[in-house]
Amino acid sequence: MTRVVRQGDESIDSLLKRFQREVTNARILGDVKKNRYFLPKSERRKLALRRAVRRERRRQHILARRPRRAFSLGRVAQGTAAPAALDK
């Protein structure tokens, strides 16, 4: 449980702000929302699978939109290969 103690002449507003920050950092609200209703293990697995599929679909979408790098031939493309190696 998150607890904050008033320090000296600290205002109620700053105390409340500090409490909210502590609650956010402790991720208490997320746990409360997640555990608000009982979910059987099978339902939790289905939700996790749906989330994973959606996450992968988003990742693939982002990768598809990314500009592709030009194909390089390594050292030959950079001009550092020996000229004799290019004759063969």
N, CA and C of each residue as an Amber inpcrd file, in Angstrom:
protein
   264
   0.8440000  -1.1780000   0.0000000   0.0000000   0.0000000   0.0000000
   0.8870000   1.2380000   0.0000000   0.5120000   2.1970000  -0.7960000
   1.2930000   3.4200000  -0.9130000   0.9040000   4.3890000   0.1870000
   1.9230000   4.9500000   0.8000000   1.6640000   5.8900000   1.8830000
   2.6140000   7.0700000   1.7440000   2.0920000   8.2740000   1.9090000
   2.9250000   9.4670000   1.9120000   2.6860000  10.2160000   3.2140000
   3.7340000  10.7920000   3.7440000   3.6600000  11.5320000   5.0010000
   3.9110000  12.9930000   4.7010000   3.0920000  13.8340000   5.2570000
   3.2300000  15.2720000   5.0390000   4.5420000  15.7550000   5.6460000
   5.2820000  16.5360000   4.8670000   6.5910000  17.0000000   5.2990000
   6.5260000  18.4790000   5.6550000   6.6950000  18.7870000   6.9180000
   6.7360000  20.1720000   7.3680000   5.4920000  20.9490000   6.9950000
   5.6880000  22.0660000   6.2750000   4.5640000  22.9150000   5.8780000
   4.1550000  22.6490000   4.4230000   4.2110000  21.3780000   4.0060000
   3.8420000  20.9880000   2.6450000   2.3470000  21.1960000   2.4260000
   1.9950000  21.7510000   1.2870000   0.5920000  22.0070000   0.9950000
  -0.1200000  20.6980000   0.6530000  -1.4260000  20.7160000   0.7830000
  -2.2440000  19.5450000   0.4770000  -2.1290000  19.2020000  -1.0150000
  -2.0420000  20.2380000  -1.8520000  -1.9290000  20.0050000  -3.2910000
  -0.6550000  19.2410000  -3.6420000   0.4700000  19.6630000  -3.0670000
   1.7240000  18.9700000  -3.3750000   1.7340000  17.5680000  -2.7650000
   1.0830000  17.4010000  -1.6130000   0.9770000  16.0800000  -0.9910000
   0.1550000  15.1430000  -1.8710000  -0.9520000  15.6480000  -2.4010000
  -1.7980000  14.8540000  -3.2830000  -1.0620000  14.5160000  -4.5780000
  -0.3310000  15.4750000  -5.1120000   0.4380000  15.2550000  -6.3330000
   1.5020000  14.1860000  -6.1040000   2.1590000  14.2270000  -4.9650000
   3.1830000  13.2380000  -4.6310000   2.5610000  11.8510000  -4.4580000
   1.3740000  11.8070000  -3.8440000   0.6660000  10.5370000  -3.6780000
   0.2890000   9.9420000  -5.0320000  -0.2390000  10.7800000  -5.9120000
  -0.6090000  10.2940000  -7.2500000   0.6080000   9.7660000  -8.0010000
   1.7370000  10.4310000  -7.8580000   2.9630000   9.9830000  -8.5110000
   3.4070000   8.6340000  -7.9540000   3.2950000   8.4640000  -6.6340000
   3.6590000   7.1910000  -6.0110000   2.7540000   6.0630000  -6.5020000
   1.4580000   6.3470000  -6.6080000   0.5060000   5.3410000  -7.0800000
   0.8150000   4.9730000  -8.5250000   1.1300000   5.9610000  -9.3490000
   1.4550000   5.7080000 -10.7510000   2.7200000   4.8760000 -10.8550000
   3.7370000   5.2190000 -10.1000000   5.0060000   4.4920000 -10.1500000
   4.8670000   3.0700000  -9.6380000   3.9730000   2.8480000  -8.6720000
   3.7600000   1.5110000  -8.1190000   2.8410000   0.6800000  -9.0000000
   2.2400000   1.2990000 -10.0180000   1.3260000   0.6320000 -10.9590000
   0.1600000  -0.0330000 -10.2390000  -0.3500000   0.6340000  -9.2460000
  -1.4520000   0.0940000  -8.4500000  -2.7470000   0.1100000  -9.2390000
  -3.0310000   1.1960000  -9.9570000  -4.2970000   1.2910000 -10.6840000
  -4.4150000   0.2360000 -11.7740000  -3.3140000  -0.0760000 -12.4280000
  -3.3440000  -1.1190000 -13.4490000  -3.7120000  -2.4690000 -12.8660000
  -3.1470000  -2.7670000 -11.6880000  -3.4810000  -4.0260000 -11.0240000
  -4.9340000  -4.0580000 -10.5930000  -5.4280000  -2.9330000 -10.0920000
  -6.8180000  -2.8720000  -9.6510000  -7.7560000  -3.0780000 -10.8320000
  -7.4660000  -2.4040000 -11.9570000  -8.3140000  -2.5570000 -13.1320000
  -8.2480000  -3.9770000 -13.6820000  -7.0460000  -4.5590000 -13.6680000
  -6.8820000  -5.9000000 -14.2090000  -7.6190000  -6.9420000 -13.3650000
  -7.6350000  -6.7490000 -12.0610000  -8.2410000  -7.7240000 -11.1640000
  -9.6560000  -7.3430000 -10.7420000 -10.2680000  -6.4000000 -11.4270000
 -11.6130000  -5.9680000 -11.0670000 -12.6120000  -7.1080000 -11.2110000
 -12.4680000  -7.8840000 -12.2800000 -13.3620000  -9.0120000 -12.5390000
 -12.5350000 -10.2850000 -12.5930000 -13.1570000 -11.3760000 -12.1680000
 -12.4760000 -12.6630000 -12.2160000 -12.4330000 -13.1670000 -13.6480000
 -11.2630000 -13.5740000 -14.0830000 -11.1120000 -14.1780000 -15.4000000
 -10.5120000 -15.5680000 -15.2220000 -11.1730000 -16.5860000 -15.7700000
 -10.5780000 -17.9150000 -15.7030000  -9.2500000 -17.9480000 -16.4620000
  -8.4370000 -18.9270000 -16.1430000  -7.1270000 -19.0330000 -16.7550000
  -7.2220000 -19.1460000 -18.2780000  -8.2230000 -19.8690000 -18.7690000
  -8.3740000 -20.0350000 -20.2160000  -8.6600000 -18.6950000 -20.8920000
  -9.4830000 -17.8700000 -20.2550000  -9.7780000 -16.5420000 -20.8150000
  -8.5450000 -15.6540000 -20.8020000  -7.7650000 -15.7500000 -19.7380000
  -6.5380000 -14.9510000 -19.6690000  -5.5710000 -15.3450000 -20.7800000
  -5.4940000 -16.6620000 -21.0560000  -4.6310000 -17.1290000 -22.1410000
  -5.1180000 -16.6270000 -23.4900000  -6.4320000 -16.6460000 -23.6900000
  -6.9880000 -16.1470000 -24.9550000  -6.6790000 -14.6620000 -25.1320000
  -6.8500000 -13.8980000 -24.0610000  -6.5430000 -12.4670000 -24.1290000
  -5.0620000 -12.2420000 -24.4290000  -4.2080000 -13.0070000 -23.7600000
  -2.7670000 -12.8560000 -23.9790000  -2.4130000 -13.1850000 -25.4270000
  -3.0440000 -14.2290000 -25.9900000  -2.7810000 -14.5950000 -27.3730000
  -3.2470000 -13.4940000 -28.3210000  -4.4360000 -12.9500000 -28.0650000
  -4.9440000 -11.8570000 -28.9070000  -4.0180000 -10.6520000 -28.8570000
  -3.5420000 -10.3190000 -27.6590000  -2.6250000  -9.1830000 -27.5200000
  -1.3210000  -9.4330000 -28.2700000  -0.8080000 -10.6600000 -28.1750000
   0.4410000 -10.9910000 -28.8580000   0.2710000 -10.9130000 -30.3750000
  -0.8580000 -11.4040000 -30.8790000  -1.1130000 -11.3450000 -32.3160000
  -1.1960000  -9.9020000 -32.7710000  -1.9070000  -9.0930000 -32.0130000
  -2.0450000  -7.6840000 -32.3770000  -0.6990000  -6.9670000 -32.3310000
   0.0980000  -7.2650000 -31.3000000   1.4190000  -6.6470000 -31.1690000
   2.3090000  -7.0230000 -32.3580000   2.2690000  -8.2960000 -32.7630000
   3.0740000  -8.7430000 -33.8970000   2.5940000  -8.1060000 -35.1980000
   1.2710000  -7.9930000 -35.3500000   0.7190000  -7.3670000 -36.5480000
   1.1670000  -5.9140000 -36.6380000   1.1450000  -5.2030000 -35.5200000
   1.6100000  -3.8130000 -35.5000000   3.0870000  -3.7300000 -35.8600000
   3.8900000  -4.6500000 -35.2850000   5.3200000  -4.6470000 -35.5490000
   5.5930000  -4.8840000 -37.0340000   4.8670000  -5.8260000 -37.6270000
   5.0440000  -6.1020000 -39.0520000   4.6350000  -4.9040000 -39.8940000
   3.5770000  -4.2240000 -39.4830000   3.1120000  -3.0380000 -40.2090000
   4.1750000  -1.9410000 -40.1800000   4.7720000  -1.7480000 -39.0170000
   5.8120000  -0.7210000 -38.8820000   7.0280000  -1.0910000 -39.7210000
   7.4120000  -2.3740000 -39.6970000   8.5600000  -2.8070000 -40.4930000
   8.2960000  -2.6520000 -41.9850000   7.0590000  -2.8880000 -42.4140000
   6.7280000  -2.7650000 -43.8290000   6.7870000  -1.3100000 -44.2880000
   6.4870000  -0.3890000 -43.4010000   6.4860000   1.0330000 -43.7550000
   7.8790000   1.6340000 -43.7430000   8.8420000   0.9670000 -43.0940000
  10.1940000   1.4720000 -42.9830000  10.8940000   1.4430000 -44.3330000
  11.6660000   2.4650000 -44.6550000  12.4040000   2.4210000 -45.9250000
  13.4640000   1.3280000 -45.8600000  13.5970000   0.5990000 -46.9350000
  14.5520000  -0.5040000 -46.9770000  15.9260000   0.0260000 -47.3260000
  16.9330000  -0.6320000 -46.7710000  18.3060000  -0.2420000 -47.0550000
  18.7310000  -0.8110000 -48.3920000  19.6000000  -0.0890000 -49.0620000
  20.1100000  -0.5520000 -50.3440000  21.0230000  -1.7550000 -50.1260000
  21.0070000  -2.6790000 -51.0380000  21.8460000  -3.8570000 -50.9520000
  23.2920000  -3.4520000 -51.1870000  24.1660000  -3.8720000 -50.3020000
  25.5720000  -3.5290000 -50.4810000  26.3810000  -4.8100000 -50.6400000
  27.4800000  -4.6940000 -51.3180000  28.3460000  -5.8370000 -51.5440000
  29.5120000  -5.8450000 -50.5690000  29.3330000  -5.2210000 -49.4650000
  30.3760000  -5.2040000 -48.4460000  31.5310000  -4.3160000 -48.8340000
  32.7220000  -4.8600000 -48.7880000  33.9320000  -4.0780000 -49.0470000
  34.0330000  -3.6520000 -50.5070000  33.4850000  -4.4150000 -51.4330000
  33.5690000  -4.0650000 -52.8530000  32.8060000  -2.7750000 -53.1110000
  31.6440000  -2.6510000 -52.4890000  30.8240000  -1.4620000 -52.7070000
  31.4790000  -0.2220000 -52.1220000  32.2780000  -0.4050000 -51.0800000
  32.9090000   0.7360000 -50.4360000  34.2120000   1.1330000 -51.1110000
  34.7100000   0.3240000 -52.0370000  35.9370000   0.6670000 -52.7350000
  37.1930000   0.3050000 -51.9840000  37.1060000  -0.5650000 -50.9830000
  38.2950000  -0.9170000 -50.2080000  38.8680000  -2.2650000 -50.6190000
  38.1990000  -2.9650000 -51.5340000  38.7090000  -4.2660000 -51.9650000
  39.9060000  -4.0590000 -52.8980000  40.7590000  -5.0540000 -52.9310000
  41.9320000  -4.9940000 -53.8130000  41.4740000  -5.0750000 -55.2700000
  42.0870000  -4.3170000 -56.2030000  41.6810000  -4.3540000 -57.6090000
  41.8570000  -5.7320000 -58.2410000  42.8380000  -6.5200000 -57.7740000
  43.0650000  -7.8460000 -58.3340000  41.8860000  -8.7680000 -58.0480000
  41.2140000  -8.5750000 -56.9490000  40.0820000  -9.4100000 -56.5790000
  38.8960000  -9.1500000 -57.4870000  38.8130000  -7.9910000 -58.0690000
  37.6960000  -7.6610000 -58.9420000  37.8420000  -8.2640000 -60.3360000
  39.1020000  -8.5940000 -60.7650000  39.3370000  -9.1460000 -62.0980000
  38.8780000 -10.5770000 -62.2180000  38.8810000 -11.3240000 -61.1780000
  38.5520000 -12.7550000 -61.2340000  37.1140000 -13.0020000 -61.4550000
